[in-house]
Amino acid sequence: MVLMAGDIGIIAFSYGLSLLIWFGPSIRYNIIAVISGLSFLIVSLFIFYLLDSYNIELISQRVKYLFRHVTGVVITAGLLALYFFFRPDLRSGRGVFLLCFTLAGAGTYYWRLAFLSMFKKRLINPKKLLIIGAGRSGEALLHITDNNPDYRMLGCITDDSSPLWQSSDVHGGSGRHATLRQMSRALGVNVLVLANSHFRDPELLRSALDCKLDGITIYDMPTFYEKTTGKVPVEHVTDSWLVFTPLLGVNKNVYNNKLKRALDFTLSLLGLAFTLPLALVIAVVVKLDSFGPVLYRQQRVGLNGKTFTLLKFRSMENGMDHERLHAGERNDPRITRVGKIIRQFRMDELPQLWNVLKGELSFIGPRALVEEEVREFEAKIPYFSLRHSIRPGITGWAQINYRHGVTVEDGLEKLQYDLFYVKNLSPFLDFLIFIKTVKVVLSRKGAR
C-alpha cells in the first residue's frame, strides 16, 4: 500500500509537471486534463499490479526487476496510445505523453529503490535453510550460503545420522530420515536441499515429500547451487539431471530460431555502418604503430564445434599471439601501445561485427575458444562440449562474471557460467547481459 501510494503521487506529479513544462505557467487545468491524468494513473497502476510490481522480493532483484518495469511502462504507453487514438478529445499532446512517461517511469523505479533501502530488512526475512547430505556437495553448499543474506543456515546433516555441521538451533538433531519432518517443523525450515545428487533412498525421498507437503521448498543440489550463484555446478551434475532439466538455449522457439538471429543481423549491419569512420582511424593507427597486418585472424570453434575465422584489430606485436606464457596478464608484453588503448575500450573487437553479420557469432553467447583450448578442456572437463550447442558471442554470461583466464580451472569456472546461459537463455537474460556489458565496458573492468 505504501508503494502504491508513492506511485500515485509520482504519476500525478509527473503528469502535472509535464503539462507545466510543455504549455508553460499560463496553462489552465480543465476537466479534459483531469480525465487524461486519471487515465494515465489508472492504467499505470493496473499494469504494475498485473506485472507483480508490488512484490517486494521481486523488486529486490534490481536488474531483473528493471526489465519488468520497463516492460510495464511500454505496455502502459501502448494501451494509452490506443485509448487516445479512439478518444482524441482527451489528448493532452504527444509531448506531454512522452514527457509524462519518462518522468513517471524513472520516478516509480527509483521510488522502489528508495523503498527497499529503507524497509528491506524489515520486510524480507532470510529463509531458514537445512541441507541433507555431506561430502563435497554439502561442503560446496555451505560455501555458497556463507554470509548470504537471503538464507539463514540451520545445519548440514548427513544421511547416516551424524551431523557434518549444525547451528545451535539444531539442538543436536540427527539426520535420521524418520525425524526429518519433525525437525523441519520444530526449526521452521523454509528451504530443504538434498545435497547428494545421487540420492536414491526411498525413505529419504518420502520424508522429503512429507516436508514438501508442509509447504517447505525442496531443491536438489545442482538446482539450488544454480539458483544461488548463477552457475551450473558441472562436477555435481549427472547425465540424468541434464536429460530431465530444460535447456532453453537449444529449444527451437521463435526467439532462438528467428528473433535472436534477426537482431544480430540488424544490429551488426547498423554497427558496421556507424562505426566505419572509427574503424578506419583505428586501422590507420594500428598500421602506423607497429609492423604487420591491420586485422588479426584466428581459427575459433563455433556452433556445433565448427571452426571459423575470428576477426579483430591486431593489438599485439606481429607473430606473438602464439606465445601463451603471458596470456591473461594485465601487463602482457606482447601488446602494442595502440593495442593497450583499443583493448581498454574493447575497440579491437569491432571487426567481429562482420562475424556476427555472417552468422558465425552472436552478440551474446559463450566465448569462442581456439581449437587447442577446446581439445584440452574437453579431455579434462565433463560436459564441456555442451557450450557449443549454441552460437558463441562477443559478450556473454561468463565474460561479464569471470575474469579472462587460460587454465583448466578457469575453463571449468567459465563452463559453469556458460551452461547456466545454455540452460536459461531468454530475452531477459540477454537484456541483463547487455546491461552488465555496458557497465563493464564503461568502467573498463577486466580489460586486458
Secondary structure, DSSP 8 states (H G I E B T S, - for coil): -HHHHHHHHHHHHHHHHHHHHHH-TT----HHHHHHHHHHHHHHHHHHHHTTTT-HHHHTSHHHHHHHHHHHHHHHHHHHHHHHHH-GGG---HHHHHHHHHHHHHHHHHHHHHHHHHHHHHH---EEEEEE--HHHHHHHHHHHTT-TTEEEEEEE-TTS-EEEE-GGGTT----GGGHHHHHHHHT--EEEE--TT---HHHHHHHHHHHHTT-EEEEHHHHHHHHHSS--GGG--HHHHHHS--GGG---HIIIIIHHHHHHHHHHHHHHHHHHHHHHHHHHHHHHSSS-SEEEEEEE-GGG-EEEEEEE--B-TT-TT-GGGTT-TT-TTB-HHHHHHHHTTGGGTTHHHHHHHTS-EEESS---BHHHHHHHHHHSTTGGGGGGS--EEE-HHHHHS----SHHHHHHHHHHHHHHHHH--HHHHHHHHHHHHHHHHHTTT--
